[in-house]
Structures are given as C-alpha cells and as structure tokens.
Amino acid sequence: MRQRIWIKALGILLCGSIFFVIALSLNNPQLNAADEAITHALEGARIPWLTTVMWAITTMCAPLWLLMICLVLMFIFRKRNFSIPIAVNLMVSVTLNEALKNLFLRERPPALHHAVTVTGYSFPSGHAMAAAAFYGFLIYMVGKSGMTKQHKRWLQGLLSLLILGIGFSRVYLGVHYASDVLAGFAVSIAYLIIFATGVGYYLRAGNGDAVSVYSRKNKRVVDSFLHAFDGIMGGISGERNMIIHFAMMALVTVFGLILQISQGEWLICIVFFGLVIGMELMNTAVETVVDICMPQPDPRAKLAKDTAAGAVMMVSLAAAVAGAIIFIPKLLPTFW
C-alpha cells in the first residue's frame, strides 16, 4: 500500500515538474526555436490523405464529441458506480484546461501553419489534456473491469494510441506547438493520478467499504471533514438520481465553455450545481433517517419523504429555468 502511494506521489511530482518547467520556459528562445522547427517540419511533410486522417483523429477530442461519449458511457454504466466519475472527470478536465489557458495566454502558431480553423489560446493543448484525462480514465476503467487480461491489454493499448495520436495531430495540423501538447499530457496525467485515487475511495464507498471515522468522536477538525466526505461519497454512490444531475452538470459545463458564458453566469451555474447536489444529499439523509425510525408504512413517513423529494424538485426546476435564461439566447443564433 505504501509503495503504491509513493509511486503515485512520484508520478505526480514528475509530471508536475515537466509541466512547470515548460510553463516557465515559454519565453525561452531555445524552446520557441525548437517548437517552430517541429511545426515547420511537420507542415512540410503534410500529404492530403494523412491530413484527413489527422483531422478525424483530432475530432475524437472535440468538446461535443467528448460530451456525447460521456453521456453514452454514463447510460451504459448507470447500474454501476462509474457514471458519476465519468461526468466529473469531463467537467474538471475541460475547466482546468480553460483556467490554465487563460492564465498563460500563449498565442497559437501563426495562422498560415493551420490546417484547420481554431480559436483560443495555445498553452496547454486542450485536446492533449482532454485526451489524457478522458481517455486515460477509460484506461483506468478497463483495468477495473472484469475483462480478460488479453482484452484489457488490447483495449488499453488502443486507447493509449488514440491519446498519442490526438496529441500528434494537434502539432501536425499546425494549431499547437509540441511543448503545448507535452505540457497538456503532463498536467493531465498528474491530475488523473489524483482523480483516480479519489475514484478508488468513491468505489469503495459504493460497495460499503469506505474508511469511516464514525466510531469515534470528533476530537479533531479533520474528523468533521472526514465525516462530511464519507457522507458525500455514500450519498452520491447510493442515489440513482445523482447520475442525472451530474449528466446535466457535464452538459452545462461543456456548453458553457463552448458558448463562453460570462463570469456572472458561471457563478449562477455553480451555485445551482451546489444547491441541487446538496438538496439531493439532504433528501437521501431524510429518507435514511425515516427508514430507520419508521420501518413500517406510515403516512407521516411518506409526508417526510415526499416533502424532501419536493424540495429537490423545486431547486432542480429553478436551476433549469436559470439555465434556459442563460443558454437559449446564445443557442438561438446557431439555428437561424
């Protein structure tokens, strides 16, 4: 167990170091010269059929494509505990990339090198980050599946090639520097190690094996946080409606980034994210307490459960109306 922790810590440290070294060297003439040399070399090596292939590969990491895959996988794994982590992974990875791009503000290679039309900043590569985070998590899921070892190796190998192919395609198409892609891979791998560790805890909570501190008093502040964390993990893993909520959160997050909603609109979305999930957790708590106190059918128990469910519905409706007010005016021009 300790050996695994050390390996994970070293992996995070190594990948984080690679990212920060590149980030701190963005204005270094040698790095810029190397990036430009690679960009010019790949531009000169372009051939029509390979450009078409690279375009198809890079499309595998377009935001809408990832969102569709995410929703399909959430439906497929709806009876297992992977649905919510899939949605959370997509939301966190695309948000992290957007934050980093707006932090470093590196311009893309000159437009004359572009083989496809793109917008936004260059560092780190969003496609590389999304590929490593999203498809990398699928590699983790395959490893946790009940497939045979041979099938696991084949599928994990194909997903690994897809990740590398997406990264290479961004440089080949002239829309990212090689350092953008390398930094994107590095930061996503570091993030994925942390995220997969959290998912491991979540899966144990879903199976009733979560490490709990309920057997002792809250003598430390950290114990209160552990109680809350246990409650969140248990509530999320045991509540079917959470899958719908997280699917909608992933939908809002991706479209919010695509449509570039304002900071105030993001704050509204985030507040409603917290309210909906918080009310659903409260509903679970009420239902659990009622089941313990009144195991036999009772009108009062029904009223308590129905009222708690009604509270969730009211907050969800308010969130839906707020989302419609924010997104419909931005989406209508695309249909006219």
C-alpha positions in Angstrom: 0.0 0.0 0.0 2.8 2.4 0.9 4.7 1.5 -2.2 1.6 2.5 -4.3 1.3 5.8 -2.5 5.0 6.6 -3.2 4.7 5.6 -6.9 1.7 7.9 -7.2 3.4 10.7 -5.4 6.5 10.3 -7.7 4.3 10.3 -10.8 2.5 13.5 -9.7 5.8 15.1 -8.9 7.4 14.1 -12.2 4.5 15.2 -14.4 4.0 18.4 -12.4 7.7 19.2 -12.8 7.6 18.7 -16.5 4.6 21.0 -16.8 6.1 23.8 -14.7 9.5 23.6 -16.5 7.7 24.1 -19.8 5.4 26.7 -18.4 8.4 28.7 -17.0 10.2 28.4 -20.3 7.5 29.7 -22.7 9.6 32.8 -23.4 12.8 30.9 -23.7 14.3 31.4 -27.3 15.6 27.8 -27.4 12.2 26.3 -26.6 10.5 28.6 -29.1 13.0 27.7 -31.8 12.5 24.0 -31.2 8.7 24.4 -31.3 8.9 26.3 -34.6 11.3 23.9 -36.1 9.0 20.9 -35.4 5.9 22.9 -36.7 7.7 23.7 -40.0 9.0 20.2 -40.4 5.5 18.6 -40.0 3.9 21.3 -42.2 6.3 20.4 -44.9 5.6 16.7 -44.5 1.8 17.0 -44.9 0.0 14.9 -47.5 -3.7 15.1 -48.2 -4.8 11.7 -47.1 -2.8 11.9 -43.8 -4.2 15.4 -43.1 -7.7 13.9 -43.4 -6.7 11.1 -41.0 -5.2 13.6 -38.5 -8.4 15.7 -38.8 -10.5 12.6 -38.0 -8.3 11.7 -35.0 -8.3 15.2 -33.6 -12.1 15.3 -33.8 -12.2 12.5 -31.3 -11.4 15.0 -28.7 -13.7 17.8 -29.7 -15.8 19.0 -26.8 -19.2 18.0 -28.2 -17.8 14.5 -29.2 -16.4 14.0 -25.7 -19.8 15.1 -24.2 -21.7 12.6 -26.4 -19.3 9.8 -25.4 -19.6 10.8 -21.7 -23.4 10.7 -21.8 -23.4 7.3 -23.6 -21.0 5.8 -21.1 -23.0 7.2 -18.2 -26.0 5.4 -19.7 -24.1 2.2 -20.2 -22.7 2.2 -16.7 -25.8 3.6 -15.0 -26.1 0.5 -12.8 -22.5 0.7 -11.7 -20.6 3.4 -9.9 -18.6 4.7 -12.9 -21.3 7.0 -14.3 -20.7 10.0 -11.9 -16.9 9.8 -12.1 -17.1 9.9 -15.9 -19.1 13.1 -15.8 -17.0 14.7 -13.0 -13.8 13.9 -14.9 -15.0 15.6 -18.1 -16.1 18.7 -16.1 -12.9 19.0 -14.2 -10.6 18.4 -17.1 -12.2 20.9 -19.5 -12.5 23.5 -16.8 -8.9 23.0 -15.7 -7.7 23.5 -19.3 -9.7 26.7 -19.7 -8.3 28.0 -16.5 -4.7 27.3 -17.5 -5.1 28.7 -21.0 -6.4 32.0 -19.5 -3.5 32.0 -17.1 -0.7 31.7 -19.6 -2.3 33.3 -22.6 0.1 31.8 -25.1 -0.8 32.6 -28.7 -1.1 29.7 -31.2 1.3 29.2 -34.1 0.7 31.7 -36.9 -2.5 31.0 -38.8 -0.6 30.3 -42.0 0.5 27.0 -40.5 -3.0 25.9 -39.6 -4.6 23.1 -41.5 -7.9 23.5 -39.6 -9.7 26.5 -38.2 -9.3 27.1 -34.4 -9.7 29.8 -31.8 -8.5 30.5 -28.3 -5.1 30.2 -26.7 -2.5 27.6 -27.2 -0.9 26.5 -23.9 -1.5 23.9 -22.7 -3.2 21.9 -25.5 -6.8 21.4 -24.6 -7.1 18.4 -26.9 -4.0 16.8 -25.3 -5.3 17.5 -21.8 -8.8 16.1 -22.6 -7.3 13.1 -24.4 -5.0 12.1 -21.5 -7.7 12.8 -18.8 -10.8 11.5 -20.5 -9.5 8.5 -22.5 -6.9 7.9 -19.7 -9.7 7.4 -17.3 -11.3 4.9 -19.7 -7.9 3.0 -19.5 -8.4 3.0 -15.7 -12.0 1.8 -16.1 -10.8 -1.0 -18.3 -8.3 -2.0 -15.7 -11.0 -2.2 -13.1 -13.4 -4.2 -15.4 -13.9 -7.9 -15.4 -12.4 -8.4 -18.9 -9.7 -11.0 -19.5 -6.1 -9.7 -19.3 -5.6 -10.1 -23.0 -8.7 -8.0 -23.8 -7.6 -5.4 -21.2 -4.2 -5.1 -22.9 -5.6 -4.7 -26.4 -8.2 -2.1 -25.4 -5.8 -0.2 -23.2 -3.2 -0.2 -26.0 -5.7 1.2 -28.5 -6.8 3.9 -26.1 -3.1 4.8 -25.4 -2.5 5.0 -29.2 -5.6 7.2 -29.5 -4.3 9.6 -26.8 -0.8 9.8 -28.5 -2.5 10.2 -31.9 -4.6 13.1 -30.7 -1.6 14.9 -29.3 0.4 14.4 -32.5 -2.5 15.5 -34.7 -2.5 18.9 -33.0 1.1 19.6 -33.9 0.7 18.0 -37.4 -2.3 20.3 -38.1 -0.2 23.3 -37.0 -2.6 24.5 -34.3 -0.3 23.7 -31.3 3.3 23.7 -30.6 4.9 20.4 -29.4 5.5 21.9 -26.0 1.8 22.7 -25.7 1.0 19.0 -26.2 3.7 17.7 -23.9 2.6 20.1 -21.1 -1.0 19.1 -21.7 -0.2 15.4 -21.3 1.9 16.1 -18.2 -0.6 18.1 -16.3 -3.5 15.7 -17.2 -1.5 12.7 -16.1 -0.8 14.3 -12.7 -4.4 15.3 -12.4 -5.6 11.8 -13.4 -3.5 10.1 -10.7 -5.1 12.3 -8.1 -8.6 11.8 -9.6 -8.3 8.0 -9.9 -7.2 7.8 -6.3 -10.4 9.7 -5.3 -12.5 7.4 -7.5 -11.0 4.4 -5.8 -12.3 5.8 -2.5 -15.6 6.5 -4.1 -15.9 3.0 -5.5 -15.2 1.5 -2.0 -17.8 3.8 -0.5 -20.3 2.5 -3.1 -19.5 -1.1 -2.0 -19.9 -0.2 1.7 -16.1 -0.4 2.3 -15.3 3.3 2.8 -12.9 4.0 5.6 -15.1 5.7 8.2 -14.4 7.6 11.3 -18.0 7.4 12.7 -16.8 5.1 15.5 -15.0 7.9 17.4 -15.9 11.4 18.5 -14.9 14.5 16.5 -11.8 15.3 18.6 -10.1 16.9 15.6 -11.4 19.3 13.0 -10.2 16.9 10.3 -12.6 14.3 11.6 -15.5 16.6 10.7 -14.3 16.8 7.2 -13.9 13.0 7.0 -17.5 12.6 8.2 -18.7 15.0 5.5 -16.6 13.3 2.9 -17.9 9.9 3.9 -21.5 11.3 3.7 -20.9 12.8 0.2 -19.4 9.6 -1.1 -22.1 7.4 0.4 -24.9 9.7 -0.8 -23.6 10.1 -4.3 -22.8 6.4 -4.8 -26.2 5.3 -3.4 -28.5 7.7 -5.2 -29.6 6.9 -8.7 -30.9 10.5 -9.4 -27.3 11.7 -8.9 -26.4 10.3 -12.4 -29.0 12.6 -14.0 -27.8 15.6 -12.0 -24.1 15.0 -12.9 -25.0 14.4 -16.6 -26.7 17.8 -16.7 -23.8 19.4 -14.9 -21.4 18.0 -17.6 -23.8 19.3 -20.3 -23.9 22.8 -18.8 -20.1 22.9 -18.2 -19.2 21.9 -21.8 -21.7 24.2 -23.4 -20.7 27.0 -21.0 -17.1 26.8 -22.2 -18.2 26.5 -25.9 -20.5 29.5 -25.7 -18.2 31.4 -23.4 -20.7 32.5 -20.9 -19.8 35.4 -18.6 -18.3 35.2 -15.1 -21.6 36.1 -13.5 -23.4 33.4 -15.5 -20.8 30.8 -14.4 -21.4 31.9 -10.7 -25.1 31.2 -11.2 -24.5 27.8 -12.7 -22.0 26.9 -9.9 -24.4 27.9 -7.2 -27.2 25.8 -8.7 -24.8 22.9 -9.1 -24.1 23.0 -5.3 -27.8 23.5 -4.4 -29.1 20.6 -6.5 -26.4 18.2 -5.3 -26.8 19.4 -1.7 -30.6 19.1 -1.7 -30.3 15.6 -3.2 -27.9 14.6 -0.4 -30.3 16.1 2.2 -33.1 14.1 0.6 -31.0 10.9 1.0 -30.4 11.8 4.6 -34.1 12.3 5.3 -35.1 9.1 3.6 -32.4 7.1 5.6 -33.5 8.6 9.0 -37.2 8.0 8.2 -36.5 4.3 7.2 -34.6 3.8 10.5 -37.2 5.5 12.7 -40.3 4.2 10.9 -39.5 0.8 9.2 -43.3 0.2 8.9 -45.5 2.1 6.4 -46.7 5.4 8.0 -48.4 8.5 6.5 -46.0 10.7 8.4 -43.0 8.9 6.9 -44.5 9.3 3.4 -45.0 13.0 4.0 -41.4 13.5 5.2 -40.0 11.6 2.2 -42.3 13.4 -0.3 -41.5 16.8 1.1 -37.8 16.2 0.9 -38.2 15.0 -2.7 -40.3 18.0 -3.5 -37.5 20.3 -2.2 -35.1 18.7 -4.7 -37.6 19.1 -7.5 -38.1 22.8 -6.7 -34.4 23.6 -6.7 -34.0 21.5 -9.9 -36.8 23.4 -11.7 -35.2 26.7 -10.6 -31.9 25.5 -12.0 -33.5 24.5 -15.3 -35.2 27.9 -15.7 -31.9 29.7 -14.9 -30.1 27.5 -17.4 -32.7 28.3 -20.1 -32.4 32.0 -19.5 -28.6 31.8 -19.8 -28.3 29.4 -22.7 -31.3 29.8 -25.0 -30.4 33.3 -26.2 -26.9 32.1 -27.0 -28.1 28.9 -28.8 -30.8 30.5 -30.9 -28.5 32.3 -33.3 -27.0 29.0 -34.3 -30.3 27.8 -35.6 -31.2 30.9 -37.6 
